Amino acid sequence: MLPDEIILLVCKYLHSAEILYSFFNLNFRLNSTIADFCYHVNIKYVTYKQFDFIMKQIIPQISLLIRSFVINGLWENISNTLYLTLFHSKLSFIFPQLYTLSLVNFSDMQLNLFLKNITDLSQLVKLDIRNFRNEYGEVLLEQILATNNNRLKSILFDADSSNFILPTTGNSDSIAYPNIEQLVVELMTTKTLVYLFTLVPNINRLHIDFHELSYTSKSILVNISSLVHLTDFQLCPMNKCWSLDEIVHILSKMPYLQRLSLNLRTKDENLINGEYFTQLLSISIIEIHYLLNIISQEYILK
């Protein structure tokens, strides 16, 4: 038999699912060699035969060890057994040590059903959602923030996921989610920005995209509490033209910011003049990524 070093070298060129399918349970030594691959399981890119074997024969034997797992919403159409297992069972019974859960290709109706099963997972703090389709508006962002009995710390949506529509303002009965420390999400409008700030008061990393900023939002923004824990902020709204005044109003609620990333369209010469802009930034900032799409042809000709 090949030495462990050679087997591990081969594994570098295989997907994690292929490793489990090829080597798991062949013998005790191989199980020990590939033990680390049992902690992080991703079976997105497999044939149906591999998928069926891994889910029925391997996952039941290693589920107590799994720390990160990828669930594909398209599996619902592949395996009725898997659908009943994952969508109608508490995940805490299947993956008690789960730390990171990735949900791929979920519709809003699927996610709404699935969130009910993500409870009492004492180790789960990170939710990674990709290619989410909010087709009927069935899922509210607040539902996701409260997932797993408010134990989540990090919720990340990729750029291919649908945006969310939040209430334009909060009210005295709004529930905050102080557990959330990292959030990457796309919102429909910055009229909801004030409400988002009240939802995640302890956020330290916030990456958002939205399309418009209203004067109402700016006036209300003055009266809400600052995000004193926020150190990393990214704004990449390419569908709106921004002014320096709008950006300054947002950044005024982030007094201890250290990393700032802006990707903006603008015709405001005050924004285009980077020297003037940097004079208004907090002294706590140590890293800036600043990309402008200048739409003023007159300024370009100068």
Residue frames relative to the residue before (quaternion, step in Angstrom):
aa qw qx qy qz dx dy dz
M 1.0000 0.0000 0.0000 0.0000 0.00 0.00 0.00
L 0.5696 -0.6088 0.4353 0.3397 3.55 -1.11 0.72
P 0.5228 -0.6222 0.4679 0.3472 3.61 -1.07 0.61
D 0.6800 -0.5143 0.3401 0.3967 3.54 -1.24 0.53
E 0.6268 0.5668 -0.3420 0.4109 3.58 0.97 -0.84
I 0.6680 0.4875 -0.2992 0.4760 3.59 0.99 -0.82
I 0.6371 0.5271 -0.3282 0.4567 3.57 0.98 -0.84
L 0.6726 0.4851 -0.2955 0.4744 3.59 0.93 -0.86
L 0.6086 0.5377 -0.3486 0.4680 3.57 1.11 -0.61
V 0.6366 0.5126 -0.3160 0.4817 3.58 1.02 -0.81
C 0.6413 0.5559 -0.3198 0.4213 3.57 0.99 -0.85
K 0.5687 0.6040 -0.3823 0.4069 3.59 1.15 -0.51
Y 0.7247 0.4162 -0.2280 0.4996 3.57 1.18 -0.56
L 0.6471 0.4933 -0.3128 0.4899 3.58 1.29 0.14
H 0.5025 -0.5999 0.5259 0.3332 3.52 -1.25 0.51
S 0.6394 -0.5586 0.3550 0.3912 3.60 -1.09 0.64
A 0.6439 0.5193 -0.3283 0.4560 3.59 1.02 -0.75
E 0.6375 0.5243 -0.3244 0.4620 3.58 1.05 -0.74
I 0.6167 0.5437 -0.3415 0.4554 3.58 1.08 -0.70
L 0.6755 0.4813 -0.2950 0.4744 3.57 0.87 -0.94
Y 0.6681 0.5133 -0.3006 0.4470 3.56 0.91 -0.93
S 0.7314 0.4597 -0.2373 0.4443 3.59 0.96 -0.87
F 0.8373 0.2771 -0.0893 0.4628 3.58 0.89 -0.94
F 0.5823 0.6283 -0.3941 0.3329 3.59 1.05 -0.60
N 0.8643 0.1117 -0.1344 0.4717 3.53 -1.07 1.00
L 0.3735 0.6914 -0.5310 0.3170 3.59 1.10 0.50
N 0.7433 -0.2145 0.1164 0.6228 3.54 1.15 -0.73
F 0.7057 -0.4808 0.3164 0.4132 3.56 -1.28 0.30
R 0.6479 0.5381 -0.3281 0.4278 3.57 0.93 -0.85
L 0.6694 0.4901 -0.3054 0.4674 3.59 0.91 -0.87
N 0.6085 0.5481 -0.3518 0.4534 3.58 1.04 -0.72
S 0.6580 0.4966 -0.3026 0.4784 3.57 1.02 -0.79
T 0.6504 0.5397 -0.3151 0.4317 3.57 0.99 -0.85
I 0.7802 0.3174 -0.1656 0.5130 3.59 0.92 -0.88
A 0.2626 0.8138 -0.4915 0.1652 3.59 1.23 0.29
D 0.6450 0.5443 -0.3319 0.4214 3.60 0.96 -0.82
F 0.6497 0.5242 -0.3198 0.4481 3.59 1.12 -0.56
C 0.5783 0.5761 -0.3769 0.4377 3.59 1.26 -0.08
Y 0.6146 0.5737 -0.3443 0.4179 3.58 1.23 -0.32
H 0.7825 0.2082 -0.0903 0.5798 3.59 1.11 -0.70
V 0.0026 -0.8473 0.5255 -0.0772 3.56 -0.15 1.32
N 0.0507 0.7713 -0.6290 0.0830 3.52 -0.81 1.12
I 0.0239 0.8264 -0.5601 0.0523 3.57 -0.42 1.17
K 0.2080 0.7999 -0.5310 0.1868 3.56 1.00 0.85
Y 0.8073 0.2924 -0.1193 0.4985 3.55 0.77 -1.06
V 0.4143 0.6817 -0.4943 0.3453 3.55 0.37 1.25
T 0.5465 -0.5670 0.4877 0.3767 3.53 -1.29 0.27
Y 0.6535 -0.5046 0.3669 0.4286 3.56 -1.22 0.30
K 0.6255 0.5449 -0.3419 0.4415 3.59 0.99 -0.80
Q 0.6674 0.4844 -0.2992 0.4800 3.59 0.92 -0.89
F 0.6389 0.5466 -0.3148 0.4404 3.54 0.95 -0.94
D 0.6891 0.4907 -0.2828 0.4522 3.55 0.81 -1.04
F 0.6694 0.5013 -0.3031 0.4568 3.58 0.94 -0.86
I 0.6673 0.5076 -0.3081 0.4496 3.59 0.87 -0.93
M 0.7013 0.4756 -0.2835 0.4490 3.57 0.85 -0.94
K 0.7429 0.4165 -0.2328 0.4695 3.59 0.97 -0.78
Q 0.7951 0.3399 -0.1573 0.4771 3.59 0.97 -0.84
I 0.7735 0.3739 -0.1934 0.4739 3.60 0.98 -0.77
I 0.6573 0.5368 -0.3266 0.4161 3.60 0.78 -0.98
P 0.6509 0.5114 -0.3515 0.4373 3.68 0.84 -0.75
Q 0.6879 0.4820 -0.2850 0.4618 3.61 1.13 -0.57
I 0.7840 0.3159 -0.1664 0.5079 3.61 1.10 -0.56
S 0.3940 0.7649 -0.4579 0.2235 3.61 1.23 -0.10
L 0.6374 0.5370 -0.3344 0.4398 3.61 1.08 -0.63
L 0.6827 0.4817 -0.2781 0.4738 3.59 1.25 -0.37
I 0.5673 0.6632 -0.3736 0.3143 3.57 1.13 -0.66
R 0.2035 -0.7902 0.5735 0.0727 3.55 -0.89 1.10
S 0.7855 0.0607 -0.0574 0.6132 3.58 1.13 -0.54
F 0.0137 -0.8087 0.5846 -0.0643 3.53 -0.97 0.92
V 0.2573 -0.7538 0.5899 0.1326 3.54 -1.08 0.85
I 0.0898 -0.7818 0.6165 0.0263 3.56 -0.85 1.03
N 0.2084 -0.7922 0.5684 0.0769 3.56 -0.74 1.11
G 0.4515 -0.7155 0.4674 0.2564 3.58 -0.70 1.08
L 0.6007 0.5761 -0.3549 0.4258 3.58 1.17 -0.50
W 0.5089 0.6513 -0.4199 0.3748 3.58 1.24 -0.29
E 0.5264 0.6492 -0.4090 0.3663 3.57 1.16 -0.54
N 0.7147 0.4392 -0.2445 0.4863 3.56 1.08 -0.73
I 0.6457 0.5428 -0.3080 0.4400 3.59 1.29 -0.21
S 0.8360 0.0656 0.0418 0.5431 3.54 0.79 -1.04
N 0.3328 -0.7513 0.5370 0.1910 3.58 -0.52 1.15
T 0.6149 0.5521 -0.3457 0.4445 3.57 1.07 -0.73
L 0.6717 0.4845 -0.2938 0.4772 3.56 0.92 -0.92
Y 0.6220 0.5511 -0.3410 0.4395 3.57 0.97 -0.84
L 0.6794 0.4791 -0.2894 0.4745 3.58 0.89 -0.90
T 0.6489 0.5320 -0.3171 0.4420 3.58 1.05 -0.77
L 0.7804 0.3746 -0.1856 0.4650 3.57 0.74 -1.07
F 0.7563 0.4030 -0.2157 0.4680 3.59 0.96 -0.80
H 0.7680 0.2999 -0.1831 0.5355 3.60 1.20 -0.22
S 0.6596 0.4301 -0.3256 0.5233 3.58 1.18 0.52
K 0.5070 -0.6155 0.4970 0.3423 3.56 -1.15 0.55
L 0.4465 -0.7173 0.4666 0.2614 3.56 -0.70 1.07
S 0.5658 0.6094 -0.3908 0.3947 3.60 1.13 -0.50
F 0.6323 0.5150 -0.3352 0.4717 3.59 1.17 -0.47
I 0.7122 0.4509 -0.2463 0.4783 3.59 1.13 -0.67
F 0.8140 0.1156 -0.0104 0.5692 3.58 0.88 -1.02
P 0.0542 -0.8608 0.5046 0.0384 3.64 0.50 1.07
Q 0.7184 0.4226 -0.2500 0.4928 3.62 1.18 -0.47
L 0.3525 0.7748 -0.4722 0.2291 3.58 1.27 0.13
Y 0.1732 -0.7951 0.5787 0.0540 3.56 -0.91 1.05
T 0.7903 0.1149 -0.0358 0.6008 3.58 1.02 -0.87
L 0.0739 -0.7842 0.6159 0.0151 3.56 -0.89 0.99
S 0.1206 -0.7880 0.6025 0.0382 3.57 -0.82 1.07
L 0.1150 -0.7857 0.6073 0.0261 3.55 -0.83 1.06
V 0.0568 -0.8216 0.5660 -0.0370 3.56 -0.60 1.19
N 0.8574 0.1043 -0.0900 0.4959 3.57 -1.08 0.84
F 0.3518 0.7211 -0.5171 0.2982 3.58 0.92 0.88
S 0.3201 -0.6846 0.6135 0.2289 3.54 -1.15 0.68
D 0.6626 -0.5063 0.3506 0.4262 3.58 -1.22 0.26
M 0.6450 0.5187 -0.3340 0.4510 3.61 1.00 -0.73
Q 0.6352 0.5130 -0.3266 0.4761 3.59 1.02 -0.75
L 0.6858 0.4921 -0.2925 0.4494 3.56 0.84 -0.99
N 0.6171 0.5537 -0.3434 0.4412 3.57 1.00 -0.79
L 0.6713 0.4735 -0.2821 0.4955 3.58 1.03 -0.81
F 0.6945 0.5103 -0.2816 0.4219 3.55 0.88 -0.96
L 0.6033 0.5902 -0.3625 0.3955 3.60 1.00 -0.77
K 0.6070 0.5790 -0.3532 0.4141 3.58 1.10 -0.63
N 0.6870 0.4755 -0.2821 0.4714 3.59 1.19 -0.49
I 0.6145 0.5312 -0.3544 0.4633 3.59 1.26 -0.21
T 0.3744 0.7016 -0.5143 0.3210 3.56 0.25 1.29
D 0.8550 0.2044 -0.1374 0.4564 3.53 -1.31 0.51
L 0.4146 0.6480 -0.5152 0.3778 3.59 1.08 0.73
S 0.2940 -0.8287 0.4494 0.1575 3.55 -0.01 1.32
Q 0.7258 0.4299 -0.2408 0.4800 3.61 1.16 -0.58
L 0.5869 0.6270 -0.3650 0.3594 3.60 1.16 -0.49
V 0.0699 0.8134 -0.5710 0.0862 3.59 -0.59 1.17
K 0.7575 0.3444 -0.1957 0.5190 3.62 1.20 -0.27
L 0.0595 -0.7798 0.6231 -0.0066 3.55 -0.89 1.05
D 0.0773 -0.7983 0.5970 -0.0176 3.56 -0.66 1.19
I 0.0433 -0.8252 0.5621 -0.0354 3.59 -0.46 1.24
R 0.0290 -0.8216 0.5679 -0.0418 3.56 -0.72 1.12
N 0.8442 0.0746 -0.1064 0.5200 3.53 -1.09 0.90
F 0.2060 0.7885 -0.5403 0.2095 3.56 0.91 0.98
R 0.1727 -0.7935 0.5801 0.0625 3.58 -0.89 0.99
N 0.1195 -0.8059 0.5791 0.0308 3.57 -0.29 1.29
E 0.0454 -0.8873 0.4590 0.0026 3.53 0.75 1.19
Y 0.8118 0.2209 -0.0933 0.5325 3.58 0.93 -0.85
G 0.4980 -0.6694 0.4253 0.3509 3.57 1.24 0.18
E 0.3092 0.7973 -0.4716 0.2152 3.56 1.18 0.55
V 0.7499 0.3729 -0.1960 0.5100 3.58 1.12 -0.64
L 0.2315 -0.7584 0.5969 0.1221 3.55 -0.90 0.98
L 0.5736 -0.5960 0.4300 0.3618 3.56 -1.06 0.71
E 0.6080 0.5709 -0.3527 0.4243 3.59 1.05 -0.73
Q 0.6080 0.5520 -0.3526 0.4487 3.60 1.06 -0.69
I 0.6783 0.4882 -0.2889 0.4670 3.55 0.96 -0.88
L 0.6326 0.5349 -0.3317 0.4514 3.59 0.99 -0.79
A 0.7215 0.4410 -0.2358 0.4789 3.59 1.10 -0.71
T 0.3839 0.7598 -0.4584 0.2554 3.59 1.28 -0.03
N 0.8305 0.1745 -0.1711 0.5005 3.54 -1.21 0.72
N 0.6420 -0.5668 0.3194 0.4057 3.54 0.89 1.01
N 0.6499 -0.5542 0.3036 0.4222 3.58 0.98 0.93
R 0.4225 0.7107 -0.4643 0.3175 3.60 1.06 0.71
L 0.5388 0.6495 -0.4088 0.3474 3.60 1.16 -0.41
K 0.2067 -0.7676 0.5948 0.1197 3.53 -1.16 0.71
S 0.7985 0.1889 -0.0714 0.5671 3.57 1.10 -0.68
I 0.0239 0.7739 -0.6310 0.0487 3.57 -0.86 1.05
L 0.0132 -0.8226 0.5652 -0.0614 3.55 -0.58 1.20
F 0.1060 -0.7510 0.6494 0.0559 3.56 -0.95 0.98
D 0.3760 -0.7180 0.5260 0.2577 3.59 -0.97 0.74
A 0.7063 -0.4898 0.3204 0.3982 3.56 -1.34 0.22
D 0.6566 0.5163 -0.3109 0.4536 3.61 1.20 -0.36
S 0.5547 0.6108 -0.3922 0.4067 3.59 1.26 0.01
S 0.5884 -0.5835 0.4311 0.3570 3.56 -1.18 0.59
N 0.4655 -0.6621 0.5013 0.3060 3.54 -1.21 0.50
F 0.4095 -0.7021 0.5353 0.2296 3.54 -1.34 0.29
I 0.2501 -0.7248 0.6192 0.1693 3.52 -1.22 0.60
L 0.1278 -0.7917 0.5959 0.0415 3.56 -0.58 1.18
P 0.6288 -0.4753 0.4170 0.4526 3.59 -1.24 0.19
T 0.5556 -0.6368 0.4145 0.3376 3.58 -1.04 0.72
T 0.7892 0.0380 -0.0387 0.6117 3.59 1.15 -0.52
G 0.4757 -0.6377 0.5186 0.3131 3.52 -1.24 0.42
N 0.2434 -0.7338 0.5986 0.2097 3.55 -1.31 -0.09
S 0.7338 -0.4467 0.2798 0.4287 3.53 -1.29 0.18
D 0.6921 0.4661 -0.2732 0.4786 3.58 1.22 -0.45
S 0.3764 0.7416 -0.4829 0.2743 3.60 1.26 0.09
I 0.3210 -0.7439 0.5593 0.1755 3.55 -0.98 0.91
A 0.2674 -0.7554 0.5777 0.1554 3.57 -0.88 0.94
Y 0.2490 -0.7476 0.5995 0.1405 3.54 -1.25 0.53
P 0.1152 -0.8496 0.5127 0.0452 3.60 0.35 1.25
N 0.5392 0.6314 -0.3970 0.3913 3.59 1.26 -0.22
I 0.6422 0.5564 -0.3272 0.4135 3.60 1.10 -0.64
E 0.0976 -0.8127 0.5744 0.0066 3.56 -0.70 1.18
Q 0.7834 0.1513 -0.0927 0.5956 3.59 1.18 -0.52
L 0.0746 0.7917 -0.6006 0.0838 3.56 -0.91 0.95
V 0.0127 -0.7539 0.6566 -0.0176 3.54 -0.92 1.05
V 0.2209 0.7880 -0.5269 0.2295 3.58 -0.43 1.21
E 0.3039 -0.7154 0.5934 0.2093 3.55 -1.28 0.44
L 0.1460 -0.7845 0.6005 0.0510 3.55 -0.89 1.04
M 0.5798 -0.6109 0.4131 0.3464 3.54 -1.15 0.62
T 0.8214 -0.0319 0.0830 0.5634 3.58 0.87 -0.93
T 0.4899 -0.6614 0.4774 0.3078 3.57 -1.13 0.56
K 0.3888 0.6667 -0.5183 0.3685 3.57 1.18 0.27
T 0.6929 0.4649 -0.2579 0.4871 3.56 1.22 -0.53
L 0.4240 0.7409 -0.4491 0.2638 3.58 1.26 -0.13
V 0.6297 0.5409 -0.3326 0.4475 3.57 0.96 -0.86
Y 0.6637 0.5009 -0.3020 0.4663 3.56 0.92 -0.89
L 0.6297 0.5309 -0.3364 0.4567 3.59 1.00 -0.79
F 0.6395 0.5320 -0.3292 0.4468 3.60 0.95 -0.83
T 0.6763 0.4781 -0.3027 0.4717 3.60 1.02 -0.71
L 0.6224 0.5605 -0.3399 0.4278 3.59 1.15 -0.56
V 0.8125 0.2039 -0.0696 0.5416 3.60 0.97 -0.85
P 0.0418 -0.8660 0.4978 0.0196 3.63 0.58 1.10
N 0.7393 0.4029 -0.2266 0.4896 3.61 1.14 -0.53
I 0.3083 0.7843 -0.4918 0.2192 3.57 1.24 0.30
N 0.1232 -0.7957 0.5860 0.0906 3.60 -1.01 0.78
R 0.7604 0.1709 -0.1467 0.6091 3.60 1.27 -0.20
L 0.0723 0.8083 -0.5731 0.1136 3.57 -0.54 1.19
H 0.0110 0.7743 -0.6304 0.0535 3.56 -0.67 1.19
I 0.0961 0.8207 -0.5516 0.1136 3.58 -0.52 1.15
D 0.1607 -0.7355 0.6498 0.1047 3.49 -1.36 0.43
F 0.1768 0.7647 -0.6121 0.0965 3.57 -0.97 0.85
H 0.5347 -0.7195 0.3971 0.1965 3.52 -1.27 0.44
E 0.8243 0.0628 -0.0412 0.5611 3.62 1.06 -0.36
L 0.1943 -0.7525 0.6185 0.1161 3.54 -1.22 0.55
S 0.2239 -0.7956 0.5509 0.1161 3.58 -0.66 1.07
Y 0.5809 -0.5702 0.4407 0.3785 3.56 -1.21 0.44
T 0.5654 0.5793 -0.3848 0.4434 3.57 1.16 -0.50
S 0.6479 0.5187 -0.3186 0.4579 3.57 0.94 -0.87
K 0.6597 0.5192 -0.3189 0.4399 3.58 0.91 -0.87
S 0.6756 0.4921 -0.3077 0.4546 3.58 0.94 -0.80
I 0.6695 0.4761 -0.2988 0.4855 3.59 1.03 -0.75
L 0.5866 0.6094 -0.3609 0.3928 3.56 1.08 -0.75
V 0.5941 0.5912 -0.3586 0.4110 3.58 1.08 -0.68
N 0.7549 0.4360 -0.2019 0.4464 3.58 1.02 -0.82
I 0.6148 0.5442 -0.3765 0.4291 3.62 1.15 0.00
S 0.6243 -0.5602 0.3965 0.3731 3.54 -1.24 0.45
S 0.5090 -0.6437 0.4822 0.3066 3.55 -1.13 0.68
L 0.4451 -0.6496 0.5437 0.2902 3.54 -1.26 0.49
V 0.1298 -0.8662 0.4803 0.0476 3.54 0.32 1.29
H 0.6697 0.4797 -0.3043 0.4782 3.60 1.23 -0.30
L 0.5424 0.6556 -0.3912 0.3505 3.58 1.24 -0.31
T 0.0265 -0.8149 0.5785 -0.0248 3.58 -0.70 1.13
D 0.7674 0.2630 -0.1337 0.5693 3.61 1.23 -0.40
F 0.0876 0.8081 -0.5715 0.1121 3.59 -0.45 1.22
Q 0.0238 -0.7914 0.6106 -0.0176 3.54 -0.95 0.97
L 0.0340 -0.7861 0.6168 -0.0210 3.54 -0.95 0.95
C 0.0666 0.8157 -0.5664 0.0964 3.58 -0.59 1.17
P 0.2230 0.7896 -0.5435 0.1772 3.62 0.52 1.10
M 0.1230 -0.8479 0.5136 0.0466 3.59 -0.09 1.24
N 0.6478 0.5526 -0.3203 0.4152 3.63 1.20 -0.13
K 0.7259 0.3557 -0.2336 0.5403 3.57 1.22 0.26
C 0.3918 -0.6926 0.5534 0.2461 3.55 -1.18 0.63
W 0.1864 -0.8275 0.5270 0.0519 3.57 -0.64 1.17
S 0.2591 -0.7346 0.6048 0.1657 3.51 -1.29 0.52
L 0.6472 -0.5107 0.3894 0.4107 3.56 -1.24 0.36
D 0.6247 0.5646 -0.3398 0.4189 3.57 0.96 -0.84
E 0.6611 0.5093 -0.3068 0.4577 3.58 0.95 -0.86
I 0.6655 0.4984 -0.3031 0.4657 3.58 0.92 -0.87
V 0.6530 0.5225 -0.3182 0.4465 3.59 0.91 -0.88
H 0.6230 0.5410 -0.3442 0.4480 3.60 1.01 -0.75
I 0.6667 0.4866 -0.3036 0.4760 3.58 0.97 -0.79
L 0.7057 0.4761 -0.2722 0.4485 3.57 0.81 -1.00
S 0.5557 0.6226 -0.3959 0.3832 3.60 1.16 -0.42
K 0.6732 0.4734 -0.2899 0.4885 3.60 1.23 -0.39
M 0.6765 0.4451 -0.2758 0.5179 3.59 1.30 0.21
P 0.0528 -0.8820 0.4673 0.0321 3.60 0.60 1.12
Y 0.7738 0.3373 -0.1811 0.5046 3.62 1.11 -0.53
L 0.2202 0.8097 -0.5096 0.1902 3.54 1.17 0.62
Q 0.1660 -0.7949 0.5784 0.0780 3.57 -1.00 0.88
R 0.7867 0.1598 -0.0801 0.5909 3.58 1.07 -0.74
L 0.0167 -0.8043 0.5917 -0.0517 3.55 -0.77 1.11
S 0.0106 -0.7855 0.6185 -0.0209 3.56 -0.90 0.98
L 0.0068 0.7987 -0.5990 0.0560 3.57 -0.68 1.15
N 0.0119 -0.7631 0.6457 -0.0235 3.54 -0.95 0.97
L 0.1281 0.8608 -0.4599 0.1764 3.55 0.17 1.34
R 0.3227 -0.6455 0.6422 0.2584 3.49 -1.40 0.34
T 0.1357 0.8104 -0.5594 0.1086 3.59 -0.87 0.82
K 0.1391 -0.7365 0.6478 0.1364 3.51 -1.38 0.36
D 0.4607 0.6754 -0.4322 0.3806 3.55 1.35 0.25
E 0.3729 -0.7557 0.4932 0.2158 3.58 -0.50 1.18
N 0.5793 0.5778 -0.3785 0.4327 3.60 1.19 -0.40
L 0.6553 0.4573 -0.3016 0.5201 3.57 1.20 -0.53
I 0.6381 0.5394 -0.3233 0.4442 3.54 1.03 -0.83
N 0.6539 0.4594 -0.2935 0.5246 3.55 1.15 -0.67
G 0.2628 -0.8242 0.4823 0.1376 3.56 0.06 1.29
E 0.6075 0.5701 -0.3609 0.4192 3.58 1.07 -0.68
Y 0.6620 0.4967 -0.3057 0.4707 3.57 0.96 -0.85
F 0.6451 0.5339 -0.3164 0.4458 3.56 1.01 -0.84
T 0.6849 0.4999 -0.2981 0.4383 3.59 0.84 -0.93
Q 0.5829 0.5864 -0.3742 0.4198 3.59 1.14 -0.49
L 0.6979 0.4704 -0.2598 0.4735 3.58 1.20 -0.54
L 0.5519 0.6387 -0.3871 0.3710 3.59 1.24 -0.15
S 0.6072 -0.5553 0.4323 0.3690 3.52 -1.26 0.50
I 0.5254 -0.6473 0.4556 0.3122 3.57 -1.07 0.74
S 0.5768 0.6070 -0.3733 0.3995 3.60 1.24 -0.27
I 0.5575 0.6315 -0.3888 0.3732 3.61 1.20 -0.41
I 0.1086 -0.8102 0.5756 0.0208 3.54 -0.83 1.06
E 0.7892 0.1804 -0.0998 0.5785 3.62 1.22 -0.25
I 0.0016 -0.7991 0.5997 -0.0421 3.58 -0.84 1.05
H 0.0696 -0.7329 0.6750 0.0498 3.54 -1.09 0.87
Y 0.0046 0.8406 -0.5293 0.1148 3.54 -0.35 1.32
L 0.0998 0.8018 -0.5764 0.1225 3.59 -0.32 1.26
L 0.0803 -0.8139 0.5755 0.0013 3.56 -0.72 1.13
N 0.2048 -0.7082 0.6607 0.1414 3.51 -1.19 0.74
I 0.1668 -0.8294 0.5291 0.0658 3.57 -0.07 1.32
I 0.1568 -0.8287 0.5345 0.0553 3.57 -0.60 1.13
S 0.5357 0.6016 -0.4126 0.4253 3.59 1.28 0.11
Q 0.3130 -0.7777 0.5172 0.1725 3.57 -0.29 1.23
E 0.6056 0.5729 -0.3523 0.4253 3.58 1.07 -0.73
Y 0.6689 0.4958 -0.3029 0.4638 3.58 0.98 -0.88
I 0.6308 0.5419 -0.3342 0.4435 3.58 1.01 -0.79
L 0.6624 0.5207 -0.3058 0.4434 3.59 0.99 -0.86
K 0.5799 0.5770 -0.3748 0.4363 3.57 1.16 -0.50
